[in-house]
Structures are given as C-alpha cells and as structure tokens.
C-alpha cells in the first residue's frame, strides 16, 4: 500500500472514525498511558436508542 494511502487512512481514522466511537462511548483515550481503550460495550440496542435520543430521532 502506498504511503499516501496509509496517511489518508490515518487522517480518516483520527478525524472521523475515532471521534464517532468516542461519542458512542465505545472507546476512550487515556492521556496518562497514551492508549486508546475499548470500554465495556453496552448492548447494541441501548447504544442505538441513546444515539437516536441525542440526535432527536425517533427511537
């Protein structure tokens, strides 16, 4: 894979995907250890319903 494609994926990950995962409370970043941590995942239905409430969507 070309270096340019790898950089493009990194940008998408850091600026799009990781913030969405953090908003959904599926991951968190530990400043002290500088690690991305996977949180205990709640039931998918609960996450979807909470997202609908936050976006003012019918749940």
C-alpha positions in Angstrom: 0.0 0.0 0.0 1.5 3.4 -0.9 2.5 5.8 1.9 -0.1 8.3 0.7 -2.9 5.9 1.1 -1.7 5.0 4.6 -1.6 8.6 5.6 -5.1 9.1 4.1 -6.4 6.2 6.3 -4.8 7.7 9.4 -6.4 11.0 8.8 -9.8 9.4 8.3 -9.3 7.3 11.5 -8.3 10.2 13.7 -10.6 12.8 12.4 -13.8 10.8 11.6 -14.0 7.3 13.0 -12.3 7.6 16.4 -14.4 10.7 17.4 -17.6 8.8 16.5 -16.5 5.8 18.5 -15.7 8.1 21.4 -19.1 9.9 21.1 -20.8 6.5 21.2 -18.8 5.8 24.4 -17.2 2.7 22.9 -13.6 3.9 23.3 -11.8 6.3 25.5 -8.3 7.8 25.4 -6.1 7.5 28.5 -3.9 10.6 28.5 -1.5 9.2 31.1 -0.8 6.0 29.2 -1.5 7.5 25.8 -3.5 4.5 24.9 -6.9 4.0 23.3 -9.1 1.8 25.5 -12.1 -0.2 24.4 -14.8 0.3 27.0 -17.2 -2.4 28.1 -19.7 -2.3 25.3 -23.3 -1.9 26.3 -26.0 -3.7 24.4 -26.1 -2.5 20.8 -29.8 -1.7 21.1 -29.1 0.6 24.1 -26.4 2.4 22.2 -28.6 2.9 19.1 -31.5 4.2 21.2 -29.2 6.7 23.1 -27.9 7.9 19.7 -31.4 8.4 18.4 -32.3 10.4 21.5 -29.2 12.6 21.2 -29.9 13.2 17.5 -33.6 13.8 18.2 -34.5 10.8 16.0 -37.5 8.6 16.7 -36.3 5.6 18.8 
